[in-house]
Amino acid sequence: MINASLDRREKLAIKYQEIGSNVNPLVLVQIANSDSNNNAFDISIKQRVEELLLNKGIAYENGKLAVWLSDDKQNLENIVANNNEVQILLFKQAIALGWDCPRAQILCMLREIGSTTFKI
């Protein structure tokens, strides 16, 4: 799922460049909520995603990876700007009511969601 999301992001980035736009497409990666019974499993999923991204040159240190969790927030400054360097944002719950980030164009859901309404 992550690789497919990265491939789609790259294709979108190329299309934006072709039309002379400075939009840097953002992939939202939704991971499982730690409040579940599988807390250790959920943490390992986050770590596995971070490792996979690091192997592709996407890290917190180079500004291409951001995280928005209740106890961990990194690289969020100006993330809604079209030309912000962040390519991937990890989060668990809905980010924020009324959050407007048009460059967030790809959603990769790595969690179970039972409610169709919540998915939409």
N, C-alpha and C positions, 0 to 999 in steps of 0.2 A: 504494500500500500504506500509506504513512504517513497519507494523508488518511482512508482507510477505518478505520485504527486509531484516529485521533483522533475520528472520528465515533462509533465504538463506545464509546470512553472517555467521551465526553460523554453518551451515552445511559445508560451505567452510572452516571455521577455523578448524573444527574437521578433515576434510580431510587433510589439511596441517599438522596438528599435527601428524596424523597417518603416514605420510611419512617422518616425522622428519624435516619439513620445519618451519622456523620462520616467514612466511608471515602472517600478520594480515590483512585480507581482509577489504577493505574500501568501504563503501556505499556512493555514491554521491546522494544527495537529491537536485533536482533542484526545486526551488520555483519560484513563479510568479515574474515578474519584477515590481518594485514599480512605474515605469513610466506609468503604465496602469491607467485607470480611476478608478480602484478599489483599490486605495492605502491602505485605512484602512483595507479592506478585505485581501489584500496581507500581510500586517503586522500581522494580526490576524492568518493567516495560519502559518507564521514563528513561532509565539508564541505558537500556538497549537502543532506544531511539537516539539518545544523545551520542552514543558510540557510533552508530551507523552514520549519523550526520557528520560527526567529526572525521570519519574516514572519507567523506566526500568534501571536506574542507569547509564545513559549516559548523561554527562554534561560537560560544559566547564571547570568547577572547577576540575574535576577528569581527565581531559585530553583526554576523549573519544569522545568529540564533538568538531568540528572545524567549523568555518564559514569564507567564502571568499566572502565578499561583498565590494562594493566600499567604504562604510563608516564604515565597521565593519570587522576586520580581527582578528581572535583568533586561537591559537593553530596550526599555519601553519608551524612552524619551523620543518624541517626534515620530513614533512608529507609524502614525497615520499619514505622514508626508509621502507623497507619491514616489519620491526618489530616495527614501530611507533605505539604508543598506541591509536591514533585516530581511531575510528571505523566509524564515520559518518562525512561527510563534507557537510554543507549547502552552496548552491551557487545559483545565479540567471542566469547569462549569461554564455557563454562558458568560462571556467576557464582561459585558456591562450593558445595562438597558440604555439604548440610545447611542451606543458606540458606533461611530461612523468611520469606516475605513474602506473606501472603494477599492483600494489595491488588494484587499483580502479577497481573493477570487477562487481559492481552492480550499476545500475542507476535507481533511483526512481524519475520519472518526475511528479511533482505536479503543472504543468502549462500547459496551452493550447499552442500548437505549430501548426500553420496552414501550414507551409511549410514542405513537406516531405523531401526535401533536407536538411533543417536545422535539422530535427530530426536525420537523418542519420549522 
